[in-house]
Amino acid sequence: MAAFDYFLLTWEPVESIERFNHRLSTLGAEGWEAVSMSPRRTSVPMAGMGADAIADIAVLLKRAVE
């Protein structure tokens, strides 16, 4: 039976898409494969103002364990 490692990578819109693509390419060269991607909103505490929701994208990656 095949075994896999899994890794959750997040991208926040403040990071350039070029830098994110470079990160994905680097992980791909290490054997990681993107298997799922989903937008999400994360609640972040704001000093003196309660909380704010920040959007990001979560990418699930996997690679075979040797």
All heavy atoms as TSV, in Angstrom:
chain	resi	resn	atom	element	x	y	z
A	1	MET	N	N	0.842	-1.181	0.000
A	1	MET	CA	C	0.000	0.000	0.000
A	1	MET	C	C	0.893	1.252	0.000
A	1	MET	O	O	1.852	1.339	0.752
A	1	MET	CB	C	-0.907	-0.015	1.231
A	1	MET	CG	C	-1.751	1.204	1.361
A	1	MET	SD	S	-2.730	1.169	2.871
A	1	MET	CE	C	-4.329	1.284	2.146
A	2	ALA	N	N	0.555	2.207	-0.854
A	2	ALA	CA	C	1.334	3.443	-0.952
A	2	ALA	C	C	1.104	4.322	0.273
A	2	ALA	O	O	0.014	4.373	0.822
A	2	ALA	CB	C	0.938	4.206	-2.205
A	3	ALA	N	N	2.151	5.016	0.693
A	3	ALA	CA	C	2.066	5.949	1.818
A	3	ALA	C	C	2.421	7.345	1.302
A	3	ALA	O	O	3.243	7.496	0.405
A	3	ALA	CB	C	3.016	5.533	2.926
A	4	PHE	N	N	1.774	8.356	1.882
A	4	PHE	CA	C	1.977	9.733	1.436
A	4	PHE	C	C	2.208	10.667	2.616
A	4	PHE	O	O	1.694	10.444	3.701
A	4	PHE	CB	C	0.756	10.235	0.655
A	4	PHE	CG	C	0.481	9.468	-0.602
A	4	PHE	CD1	C	-0.432	8.429	-0.611
A	4	PHE	CD2	C	1.136	9.788	-1.773
A	4	PHE	CE1	C	-0.682	7.718	-1.766
A	4	PHE	CE2	C	0.889	9.084	-2.942
A	4	PHE	CZ	C	-0.024	8.042	-2.934
A	5	ASP	N	N	2.985	11.723	2.373
A	5	ASP	CA	C	3.094	12.861	3.289
A	5	ASP	C	C	2.157	13.931	2.741
A	5	ASP	O	O	1.984	14.054	1.520
A	5	ASP	CB	C	4.510	13.435	3.293
A	5	ASP	CG	C	5.486	12.630	4.116
A	5	ASP	OD1	O	5.050	11.934	5.045
A	5	ASP	OD2	O	6.695	12.703	3.823
A	6	TYR	N	N	1.567	14.715	3.631
A	6	TYR	CA	C	0.682	15.809	3.224
A	6	TYR	C	C	1.193	17.116	3.814
A	6	TYR	O	O	1.789	17.142	4.896
A	6	TYR	CB	C	-0.756	15.552	3.685
A	6	TYR	CG	C	-1.385	14.391	2.948
A	6	TYR	CD1	C	-1.285	13.106	3.446
A	6	TYR	CD2	C	-2.051	14.592	1.750
A	6	TYR	CE1	C	-1.843	12.031	2.762
A	6	TYR	CE2	C	-2.610	13.532	1.062
A	6	TYR	CZ	C	-2.496	12.259	1.574
A	6	TYR	OH	O	-3.039	11.207	0.891
A	7	PHE	N	N	0.957	18.221	3.104
A	7	PHE	CA	C	1.441	19.533	3.505
A	7	PHE	C	C	0.394	20.570	3.116
A	7	PHE	O	O	-0.128	20.536	1.995
A	7	PHE	CB	C	2.769	19.812	2.795
A	7	PHE	CG	C	3.373	21.153	3.078
A	7	PHE	CD1	C	3.812	21.484	4.349
A	7	PHE	CD2	C	3.518	22.092	2.078
A	7	PHE	CE1	C	4.375	22.714	4.616
A	7	PHE	CE2	C	4.078	23.323	2.328
A	7	PHE	CZ	C	4.519	23.637	3.594
A	8	LEU	N	N	0.038	21.464	4.024
A	8	LEU	CA	C	-0.929	22.527	3.743
A	8	LEU	C	C	-0.177	23.839	3.577
A	8	LEU	O	O	0.479	24.323	4.495
A	8	LEU	CB	C	-1.952	22.643	4.883
A	8	LEU	CG	C	-3.102	23.600	4.642
A	8	LEU	CD1	C	-3.959	23.132	3.470
A	8	LEU	CD2	C	-3.948	23.734	5.888
A	9	LEU	N	N	-0.264	24.400	2.383
A	9	LEU	CA	C	0.399	25.654	2.045
A	9	LEU	C	C	-0.665	26.729	1.927
A	9	LEU	O	O	-1.707	26.498	1.309
A	9	LEU	CB	C	1.139	25.494	0.707
A	9	LEU	CG	C	1.829	26.718	0.134
A	9	LEU	CD1	C	3.001	27.141	1.025
A	9	LEU	CD2	C	2.312	26.427	-1.277
A	10	THR	N	N	-0.441	27.885	2.519
A	10	THR	CA	C	-1.419	28.976	2.401
A	10	THR	C	C	-0.808	30.157	1.658
A	10	THR	O	O	0.394	30.402	1.727
A	10	THR	CB	C	-1.923	29.446	3.775
A	10	THR	OG1	O	-0.820	29.888	4.558
A	10	THR	CG2	C	-2.659	28.337	4.496
A	11	TRP	N	N	-1.654	30.846	0.917
A	11	TRP	CA	C	-1.266	32.045	0.193
A	11	TRP	C	C	-2.185	33.179	0.618
A	11	TRP	O	O	-3.397	33.074	0.525
A	11	TRP	CB	C	-1.376	31.836	-1.321
A	11	TRP	CG	C	-1.130	33.098	-2.096
A	11	TRP	CD1	C	0.062	33.738	-2.252
A	11	TRP	CD2	C	-2.095	33.874	-2.801
A	11	TRP	NE1	N	-0.105	34.870	-3.019
A	11	TRP	CE2	C	-1.420	34.981	-3.373
A	11	TRP	CE3	C	-3.460	33.746	-3.016
A	11	TRP	CZ2	C	-2.071	35.939	-4.130
A	11	TRP	CZ3	C	-4.108	34.717	-3.771
A	11	TRP	CH2	C	-3.408	35.796	-4.326
A	12	GLU	N	N	-1.587	34.249	1.112
A	12	GLU	CA	C	-2.343	35.448	1.471
A	12	GLU	C	C	-2.209	36.447	0.327
A	12	GLU	O	O	-1.134	36.578	-0.258
A	12	GLU	CB	C	-1.803	36.054	2.758
A	12	GLU	CG	C	-2.009	35.163	3.967
A	12	GLU	CD	C	-1.476	35.784	5.243
A	12	GLU	OE1	O	-1.283	37.007	5.285
A	12	GLU	OE2	O	-1.251	35.028	6.187
A	13	PRO	N	N	-3.278	37.149	-0.007
A	13	PRO	CA	C	-3.238	38.079	-1.133
A	13	PRO	C	C	-2.160	39.155	-1.041
A	13	PRO	O	O	-1.806	39.739	-2.052
A	13	PRO	CB	C	-4.636	38.704	-1.126
A	13	PRO	CG	C	-5.493	37.680	-0.479
A	13	PRO	CD	C	-4.621	37.025	0.550
A	14	VAL	N	N	-1.613	39.408	0.141
A	14	VAL	CA	C	-0.554	40.419	0.249
A	14	VAL	C	C	0.757	39.913	-0.352
A	14	VAL	O	O	1.640	40.701	-0.664
A	14	VAL	CB	C	-0.327	40.872	1.716
A	14	VAL	CG1	C	-1.544	41.582	2.247
A	14	VAL	CG2	C	0.066	39.703	2.591
A	15	GLU	N	N	0.883	38.589	-0.526
A	15	GLU	CA	C	2.075	38.008	-1.136
A	15	GLU	C	C	1.884	38.013	-2.656
A	15	GLU	O	O	0.810	37.688	-3.155
A	15	GLU	CB	C	2.262	36.569	-0.647
A	15	GLU	CG	C	3.446	35.863	-1.254
A	15	GLU	CD	C	3.561	34.421	-0.785
A	15	GLU	OE1	O	2.647	33.926	-0.103
A	15	GLU	OE2	O	4.558	33.806	-1.122
A	16	SER	N	N	2.916	38.365	-3.395
A	16	SER	CA	C	2.772	38.404	-4.851
A	16	SER	C	C	2.519	37.004	-5.407
A	16	SER	O	O	3.022	36.009	-4.883
A	16	SER	CB	C	4.021	39.000	-5.503
A	16	SER	OG	O	5.082	38.071	-5.482
A	17	ILE	N	N	1.742	36.940	-6.462
A	17	ILE	CA	C	1.427	35.656	-7.085
A	17	ILE	C	C	2.689	35.033	-7.680
A	17	ILE	O	O	2.835	33.804	-7.699
A	17	ILE	CB	C	0.291	35.800	-8.136
A	17	ILE	CG1	C	-0.229	34.429	-8.558
A	17	ILE	CG2	C	0.765	36.591	-9.329
A	17	ILE	CD1	C	-0.965	33.681	-7.501
A	18	GLU	N	N	3.630	35.852	-8.123
A	18	GLU	CA	C	4.882	35.326	-8.671
A	18	GLU	C	C	5.672	34.585	-7.590
A	18	GLU	O	O	6.224	33.519	-7.830
A	18	GLU	CB	C	5.737	36.446	-9.279
A	18	GLU	CG	C	5.155	37.054	-10.532
A	18	GLU	CD	C	4.105	38.117	-10.243
A	18	GLU	OE1	O	3.985	38.597	-9.078
A	18	GLU	OE2	O	3.371	38.476	-11.184
A	19	ARG	N	N	5.714	35.165	-6.396
A	19	ARG	CA	C	6.431	34.514	-5.280
A	19	ARG	C	C	5.726	33.205	-4.902
A	19	ARG	O	O	6.380	32.200	-4.643
A	19	ARG	CB	C	6.500	35.446	-4.078
A	19	ARG	CG	C	7.184	34.834	-2.869
A	19	ARG	CD	C	7.473	35.881	-1.792
A	19	ARG	NE	N	7.714	35.296	-0.509
A	19	ARG	CZ	C	8.829	34.682	-0.151
A	19	ARG	NH1	N	9.801	34.539	-1.013
A	19	ARG	NH2	N	8.973	34.183	1.069
A	20	PHE	N	N	4.401	33.219	-4.884
A	20	PHE	CA	C	3.649	32.008	-4.554
A	20	PHE	C	C	3.886	30.926	-5.608
A	20	PHE	O	O	4.104	29.762	-5.282
A	20	PHE	CB	C	2.162	32.327	-4.428
A	20	PHE	CG	C	1.337	31.149	-4.008
A	20	PHE	CD1	C	1.475	30.612	-2.736
A	20	PHE	CD2	C	0.440	30.571	-4.880
A	20	PHE	CE1	C	0.717	29.521	-2.342
A	20	PHE	CE2	C	-0.325	29.482	-4.492
A	20	PHE	CZ	C	-0.187	28.957	-3.226
A	21	ASN	N	N	3.864	31.304	-6.891
A	21	ASN	CA	C	4.140	30.346	-7.960
A	21	ASN	C	C	5.543	29.764	-7.826
A	21	ASN	O	O	5.753	28.579	-8.072
A	21	ASN	CB	C	3.970	30.985	-9.332
A	21	ASN	CG	C	2.517	31.159	-9.706
A	21	ASN	OD1	O	1.641	30.474	-9.189
A	21	ASN	ND2	N	2.249	32.091	-10.602
A	22	HIS	N	N	6.505	30.598	-7.432
A	22	HIS	CA	C	7.877	30.111	-7.208
A	22	HIS	C	C	7.901	29.084	-6.073
A	22	HIS	O	O	8.575	28.050	-6.176
A	22	HIS	CB	C	8.822	31.275	-6.912
A	22	HIS	CG	C	10.210	30.846	-6.618
A	22	HIS	ND1	N	11.067	30.384	-7.597
A	22	HIS	CD2	C	10.890	30.775	-5.451
A	22	HIS	CE1	C	12.225	30.044	-7.032
A	22	HIS	NE2	N	12.139	30.283	-5.731
A	23	ARG	N	N	7.171	29.355	-4.993
A	23	ARG	CA	C	7.095	28.408	-3.877
A	23	ARG	C	C	6.498	27.079	-4.334
A	23	ARG	O	O	6.987	26.000	-3.987
A	23	ARG	CB	C	6.273	28.988	-2.723
A	23	ARG	CG	C	6.988	30.115	-2.001
A	23	ARG	CD	C	6.106	30.839	-1.019
A	23	ARG	NE	N	5.594	29.966	0.026
A	23	ARG	CZ	C	4.565	30.255	0.806
A	23	ARG	NH1	N	3.933	31.409	0.645
A	23	ARG	NH2	N	4.166	29.436	1.734
A	24	LEU	N	N	5.405	27.139	-5.139
A	24	LEU	CA	C	4.784	25.912	-5.653
A	24	LEU	C	C	5.752	25.156	-6.563
A	24	LEU	O	O	5.843	23.930	-6.491
A	24	LEU	CB	C	3.502	26.234	-6.409
A	24	LEU	CG	C	2.281	26.579	-5.571
A	24	LEU	CD1	C	1.128	26.985	-6.478
A	24	LEU	CD2	C	1.872	25.416	-4.682
A	25	SER	N	N	6.479	25.861	-7.417
A	25	SER	CA	C	7.433	25.214	-8.317
A	25	SER	C	C	8.560	24.545	-7.540
A	25	SER	O	O	8.979	23.438	-7.871
A	25	SER	CB	C	8.022	26.237	-9.296
A	25	SER	OG	O	7.021	26.708	-10.154
A	26	THR	N	N	9.034	25.213	-6.504
A	26	THR	CA	C	10.087	24.639	-5.665
A	26	THR	C	C	9.600	23.367	-4.986
A	26	THR	O	O	10.301	22.346	-4.971
A	26	THR	CB	C	10.549	25.661	-4.606
A	26	THR	OG1	O	11.040	26.827	-5.278
A	26	THR	CG2	C	11.640	25.089	-3.716
A	27	LEU	N	N	8.391	23.405	-4.434
A	27	LEU	CA	C	7.829	22.215	-3.799
A	27	LEU	C	C	7.607	21.107	-4.824
A	27	LEU	O	O	7.834	19.931	-4.544
A	27	LEU	CB	C	6.518	22.558	-3.078
A	27	LEU	CG	C	6.691	23.391	-1.806
A	27	LEU	CD1	C	5.350	23.964	-1.361
A	27	LEU	CD2	C	7.314	22.554	-0.707
A	28	GLY	N	N	7.172	21.460	-6.042
A	28	GLY	CA	C	6.991	20.468	-7.101
A	28	GLY	C	C	8.289	19.772	-7.452
A	28	GLY	O	O	8.322	18.553	-7.668
A	29	ALA	N	N	9.390	20.521	-7.470
A	29	ALA	CA	C	10.696	19.937	-7.757
A	29	ALA	C	C	11.133	18.973	-6.652
A	29	ALA	O	O	11.947	18.070	-6.896
A	29	ALA	CB	C	11.741	21.039	-7.933
A	30	GLU	N	N	10.573	19.140	-5.459
A	30	GLU	CA	C	10.885	18.253	-4.331
A	30	GLU	C	C	9.924	17.071	-4.267
A	30	GLU	O	O	9.953	16.292	-3.316
A	30	GLU	CB	C	10.826	19.038	-3.020
A	30	GLU	CG	C	11.881	20.121	-2.913
A	30	GLU	CD	C	11.689	20.996	-1.686
A	30	GLU	OE1	O	10.779	20.736	-0.864
A	30	GLU	OE2	O	12.463	21.963	-1.551
A	31	GLY	N	N	9.033	16.940	-5.274
A	31	GLY	CA	C	8.136	15.797	-5.329
A	31	GLY	C	C	6.729	16.043	-4.815
A	31	GLY	O	O	5.900	15.134	-4.818
A	32	TRP	N	N	6.442	17.269	-4.386
A	32	TRP	CA	C	5.100	17.580	-3.893
A	32	TRP	C	C	4.164	17.820	-5.071
A	32	TRP	O	O	4.551	18.425	-6.074
A	32	TRP	CB	C	5.117	18.819	-3.002
A	32	TRP	CG	C	5.808	18.597	-1.698
A	32	TRP	CD1	C	7.099	18.910	-1.405
A	32	TRP	CD2	C	5.254	18.001	-0.524
A	32	TRP	NE1	N	7.378	18.557	-0.106
A	32	TRP	CE2	C	6.270	17.992	0.457
A	32	TRP	CE3	C	4.017	17.480	-0.194
A	32	TRP	CZ2	C	6.068	17.491	1.737
A	32	TRP	CZ3	C	3.817	16.981	1.073
A	32	TRP	CH2	C	4.837	16.984	2.028
A	33	GLU	N	N	2.914	17.384	-4.954
A	33	GLU	CA	C	1.891	17.566	-5.980
A	33	GLU	C	C	0.664	18.204	-5.335
A	33	GLU	O	O	0.182	17.731	-4.301
A	33	GLU	CB	C	1.514	16.207	-6.565
A	33	GLU	CG	C	0.397	16.252	-7.557
A	33	GLU	CD	C	-0.002	14.871	-8.032
A	33	GLU	OE1	O	0.551	13.862	-7.581
A	33	GLU	OE2	O	-0.924	14.817	-8.869
A	34	ALA	N	N	0.163	19.282	-5.946
A	34	ALA	CA	C	-1.052	19.931	-5.435
A	34	ALA	C	C	-2.247	19.038	-5.753
A	34	ALA	O	O	-2.437	18.630	-6.893
A	34	ALA	CB	C	-1.224	21.306	-6.062
A	35	VAL	N	N	-3.046	18.728	-4.727
A	35	VAL	CA	C	-4.212	17.858	-4.928
A	35	VAL	C	C	-5.530	18.569	-4.663
A	35	VAL	O	O	-6.579	18.091	-5.067
A	35	VAL	CB	C	-4.124	16.565	-4.069
A	35	VAL	CG1	C	-2.966	15.711	-4.532
A	35	VAL	CG2	C	-4.012	16.876	-2.598
A	36	SER	N	N	-5.482	19.722	-3.996
A	36	SER	CA	C	-6.709	20.453	-3.694
A	36	SER	C	C	-6.364	21.905	-3.389
A	36	SER	O	O	-5.278	22.202	-2.883
A	36	SER	CB	C	-7.402	19.823	-2.483
A	36	SER	OG	O	-8.551	20.541	-2.126
A	37	MET	N	N	-7.304	22.801	-3.706
A	37	MET	CA	C	-7.118	24.213	-3.407
A	37	MET	C	C	-8.468	24.780	-2.997
A	37	MET	O	O	-9.493	24.448	-3.592
A	37	MET	CB	C	-6.592	24.952	-4.636
A	37	MET	CG	C	-6.333	26.406	-4.387
A	37	MET	SD	S	-5.608	27.233	-5.807
A	37	MET	CE	C	-7.071	27.535	-6.768
A	38	SER	N	N	-8.475	25.625	-1.972
A	38	SER	CA	C	-9.729	26.175	-1.493
A	38	SER	C	C	-9.521	27.573	-0.904
A	38	SER	O	O	-8.591	27.783	-0.131
A	38	SER	CB	C	-10.307	25.257	-0.417
A	38	SER	OG	O	-11.481	25.804	0.119
A	39	PRO	N	N	-10.393	28.522	-1.255
A	39	PRO	CA	C	-10.338	29.827	-0.578
A	39	PRO	C	C	-10.888	29.663	0.834
A	39	PRO	O	O	-11.709	28.789	1.099
A	39	PRO	CB	C	-11.240	30.709	-1.426
A	39	PRO	CG	C	-12.173	29.776	-2.080
A	39	PRO	CD	C	-11.444	28.472	-2.254
A	40	ARG	N	N	-10.415	30.481	1.748
A	40	ARG	CA	C	-10.933	30.449	3.122
A	40	ARG	C	C	-10.768	31.823	3.743
A	40	ARG	O	O	-10.009	32.651	3.255
A	40	ARG	CB	C	-10.246	29.373	3.950
A	40	ARG	CG	C	-8.778	29.622	4.163
A	40	ARG	CD	C	-8.119	28.529	4.952
A	40	ARG	NE	N	-6.772	28.966	5.313
A	40	ARG	CZ	C	-6.028	28.393	6.201
A	40	ARG	NH1	N	-6.476	27.348	6.854
A	40	ARG	NH2	N	-4.836	28.843	6.467
A	41	ARG	N	N	-11.467	32.034	4.834
A	41	ARG	CA	C	-11.345	33.286	5.586
A	41	ARG	C	C	-10.916	32.930	7.001
A	41	ARG	O	O	-11.485	32.051	7.623
A	41	ARG	CB	C	-12.665	34.042	5.593
A	41	ARG	CG	C	-13.056	34.505	4.197
A	41	ARG	CD	C	-14.268	35.398	4.187
A	41	ARG	NE	N	-14.045	36.735	4.723
A	41	ARG	CZ	C	-13.415	37.719	4.110
A	41	ARG	NH1	N	-12.885	37.529	2.938
A	41	ARG	NH2	N	-13.323	38.903	4.657
A	42	THR	N	N	-9.918	33.624	7.485
A	42	THR	CA	C	-9.376	33.380	8.809
A	42	THR	C	C	-9.681	34.571	9.703
A	42	THR	O	O	-9.478	35.715	9.314
A	42	THR	CB	C	-7.846	33.177	8.733
A	42	THR	OG1	O	-7.574	32.132	7.803
A	42	THR	CG2	C	-7.264	32.840	10.079
A	43	SER	N	N	-10.172	34.309	10.906
A	43	SER	CA	C	-10.444	35.367	11.855
A	43	SER	C	C	-9.161	35.713	12.602
A	43	SER	O	O	-8.521	34.844	13.182
A	43	SER	CB	C	-11.524	34.920	12.840
A	43	SER	OG	O	-11.819	35.959	13.733
A	44	VAL	N	N	-8.778	36.984	12.546
A	44	VAL	CA	C	-7.537	37.446	13.164
A	44	VAL	C	C	-7.866	38.515	14.198
A	44	VAL	O	O	-8.562	39.485	13.892
A	44	VAL	CB	C	-6.593	38.033	12.086
A	44	VAL	CG1	C	-5.322	38.559	12.709
A	44	VAL	CG2	C	-6.285	36.996	11.025
A	45	PRO	N	N	-7.359	38.354	15.444
A	45	PRO	CA	C	-7.604	39.387	16.458
A	45	PRO	C	C	-6.934	40.706	16.075
A	45	PRO	O	O	-5.806	40.713	15.609
A	45	PRO	CB	C	-6.979	38.822	17.728
A	45	PRO	CG	C	-6.493	37.469	17.419
A	45	PRO	CD	C	-6.582	37.254	15.943
A	46	MET	N	N	-7.644	41.797	16.261
A	46	MET	CA	C	-7.115	43.127	15.995
A	46	MET	C	C	-7.073	43.885	17.324
A	46	MET	O	O	-8.079	43.937	18.024
A	46	MET	CB	C	-8.000	43.875	14.999
A	46	MET	CG	C	-8.230	43.132	13.682
A	46	MET	SD	S	-6.744	42.907	12.718
A	46	MET	CE	C	-6.527	44.536	12.091
A	47	ALA	N	N	-5.947	44.452	17.638
A	47	ALA	CA	C	-5.770	45.144	18.912
A	47	ALA	C	C	-6.810	46.244	19.109
A	47	ALA	O	O	-6.900	47.172	18.308
A	47	ALA	CB	C	-4.370	45.733	18.983
A	48	GLY	N	N	-7.631	46.101	20.143
A	48	GLY	CA	C	-8.619	47.102	20.490
A	48	GLY	C	C	-9.835	47.164	19.578
A	48	GLY	O	O	-10.701	47.994	19.758
A	49	MET	N	N	-9.908	46.262	18.583
A	49	MET	CA	C	-11.018	46.348	17.633
A	49	MET	C	C	-11.727	45.006	17.433
A	49	MET	O	O	-12.432	44.832	16.448
A	49	MET	CB	C	-10.505	46.828	16.276
A	49	MET	CG	C	-9.852	48.184	16.332
A	49	MET	SD	S	-9.373	48.856	14.731
A	49	MET	CE	C	-8.372	47.598	14.025
A	50	GLY	N	N	-11.548	44.059	18.293
A	50	GLY	CA	C	-12.198	42.759	18.119
A	50	GLY	C	C	-11.421	41.882	17.163
A	50	GLY	O	O	-10.249	41.633	17.363
A	51	ALA	N	N	-12.065	41.451	16.088
A	51	ALA	CA	C	-11.411	40.571	15.122
A	51	ALA	C	C	-11.746	41.007	13.707
A	51	ALA	O	O	-12.733	41.702	13.464
A	51	ALA	CB	C	-11.845	39.131	15.344
A	52	ASP	N	N	-10.913	40.605	12.780
A	52	ASP	CA	C	-11.126	40.888	11.375
A	52	ASP	C	C	-10.945	39.595	10.599
A	52	ASP	O	O	-10.194	38.714	11.022
A	52	ASP	CB	C	-10.134	41.946	10.885
A	52	ASP	CG	C	-10.485	42.496	9.515
A	52	ASP	OD1	O	-11.609	42.235	9.041
A	52	ASP	OD2	O	-9.637	43.179	8.925
A	53	ALA	N	N	-11.618	39.444	9.487
A	53	ALA	CA	C	-11.485	38.256	8.651
A	53	ALA	C	C	-10.534	38.560	7.502
A	53	ALA	O	O	-10.697	39.552	6.797
A	53	ALA	CB	C	-12.838	37.819	8.122
A	54	ILE	N	N	-9.524	37.717	7.343
A	54	ILE	CA	C	-8.546	37.877	6.276
A	54	ILE	C	C	-8.691	36.686	5.330
A	54	ILE	O	O	-8.668	35.536	5.769
A	54	ILE	CB	C	-7.119	37.953	6.834
A	54	ILE	CG1	C	-6.988	39.197	7.713
A	54	ILE	CG2	C	-6.091	37.955	5.712
A	54	ILE	CD1	C	-5.662	39.333	8.390
A	55	ALA	N	N	-8.828	36.977	4.058
A	55	ALA	CA	C	-8.970	35.909	3.073
A	55	ALA	C	C	-7.600	35.362	2.682
A	55	ALA	O	O	-6.621	36.098	2.611
A	55	ALA	CB	C	-9.674	36.450	1.832
A	56	ASP	N	N	-7.538	34.058	2.464
A	56	ASP	CA	C	-6.349	33.440	1.906
A	56	ASP	C	C	-6.778	32.200	1.127
A	56	ASP	O	O	-7.956	31.895	1.039
A	56	ASP	CB	C	-5.297	33.123	2.969
A	56	ASP	CG	C	-5.725	32.075	3.982
A	56	ASP	OD1	O	-6.842	31.555	3.883
A	56	ASP	OD2	O	-4.929	31.773	4.880
A	57	ILE	N	N	-5.816	31.540	0.538
A	57	ILE	CA	C	-6.090	30.320	-0.215
A	57	ILE	C	C	-5.248	29.211	0.384
A	57	ILE	O	O	-4.051	29.388	0.625
A	57	ILE	CB	C	-5.759	30.507	-1.703
A	57	ILE	CG1	C	-6.682	31.566	-2.305
A	57	ILE	CG2	C	-5.872	29.184	-2.459
A	57	ILE	CD1	C	-6.369	31.928	-3.730
A	58	ALA	N	N	-5.879	28.079	0.642
A	58	ALA	CA	C	-5.181	26.917	1.180
A	58	ALA	C	C	-4.983	25.904	0.056
A	58	ALA	O	O	-5.918	25.602	-0.685
A	58	ALA	CB	C	-5.976	26.290	2.320
A	59	VAL	N	N	-3.755	25.408	-0.088
A	59	VAL	CA	C	-3.426	24.408	-1.101
A	59	VAL	C	C	-2.925	23.166	-0.376
A	59	VAL	O	O	-1.982	23.242	0.417
A	59	VAL	CB	C	-2.339	24.926	-2.064
A	59	VAL	CG1	C	-2.015	23.878	-3.124
A	59	VAL	CG2	C	-2.768	26.229	-2.726
A	60	LEU	N	N	-3.560	22.032	-0.620
A	60	LEU	CA	C	-3.139	20.763	-0.043
A	60	LEU	C	C	-2.210	20.074	-1.025
A	60	LEU	O	O	-2.559	19.918	-2.201
A	60	LEU	CB	C	-4.347	19.874	0.260
A	60	LEU	CG	C	-4.027	18.501	0.847
A	60	LEU	CD1	C	-3.380	18.641	2.228
A	60	LEU	CD2	C	-5.287	17.664	0.937
A	61	LEU	N	N	-1.029	19.693	-0.533
A	61	LEU	CA	C	-0.049	19.006	-1.370
A	61	LEU	C	C	0.241	17.628	-0.778
A	61	LEU	O	O	0.103	17.435	0.436
A	61	LEU	CB	C	1.248	19.809	-1.450
A	61	LEU	CG	C	1.101	21.206	-2.033
A	61	LEU	CD1	C	1.347	22.247	-0.964
A	61	LEU	CD2	C	2.037	21.400	-3.186
A	62	LYS	N	N	0.644	16.702	-1.634
A	62	LYS	CA	C	1.042	15.376	-1.150
A	62	LYS	C	C	2.239	14.902	-1.944
A	62	LYS	O	O	2.503	15.373	-3.053
A	62	LYS	CB	C	-0.090	14.362	-1.256
A	62	LYS	CG	C	-0.339	13.850	-2.644
A	62	LYS	CD	C	-1.349	12.720	-2.633
A	62	LYS	CE	C	-1.469	12.118	-4.037
A	62	LYS	NZ	N	-2.393	11.000	-4.073
A	63	ARG	N	N	3.003	13.982	-1.342
A	63	ARG	CA	C	4.098	13.318	-2.048
A	63	ARG	C	C	4.226	11.913	-1.497
A	63	ARG	O	O	3.909	11.644	-0.331
A	63	ARG	CB	C	5.410	14.077	-1.936
A	63	ARG	CG	C	6.035	14.084	-0.570
A	63	ARG	CD	C	7.370	14.774	-0.587
A	63	ARG	NE	N	7.865	14.940	0.772
A	63	ARG	CZ	C	8.934	15.617	1.083
A	63	ARG	NH1	N	9.649	16.208	0.151
A	63	ARG	NH2	N	9.335	15.718	2.333
A	64	ALA	N	N	4.669	11.025	-2.342
A	64	ALA	CA	C	4.837	9.624	-1.961
A	64	ALA	C	C	5.995	9.486	-0.985
A	64	ALA	O	O	7.024	10.152	-1.128
A	64	ALA	CB	C	5.071	8.766	-3.187
A	65	VAL	N	N	5.810	8.637	0.005
A	65	VAL	CA	C	6.872	8.337	0.967
A	65	VAL	C	C	7.595	7.100	0.466
A	65	VAL	O	O	6.968	6.097	0.127
A	65	VAL	CB	C	6.273	8.066	2.376
A	65	VAL	CG1	C	7.365	7.647	3.342
A	65	VAL	CG2	C	5.535	9.288	2.873
A	66	GLU	N	N	8.893	7.183	0.398
A	66	GLU	CA	C	9.682	6.038	-0.087
A	66	GLU	C	C	10.020	5.090	1.023
A	66	GLU	O	O	10.126	5.410	2.143
A	66	GLU	CB	C	10.941	6.543	-0.757
A	66	GLU	CG	C	10.621	7.399	-1.966
A	66	GLU	CD	C	11.873	7.921	-2.617
A	66	GLU	OE1	O	12.977	7.420	-2.348
A	66	GLU	OE2	O	11.756	8.860	-3.405
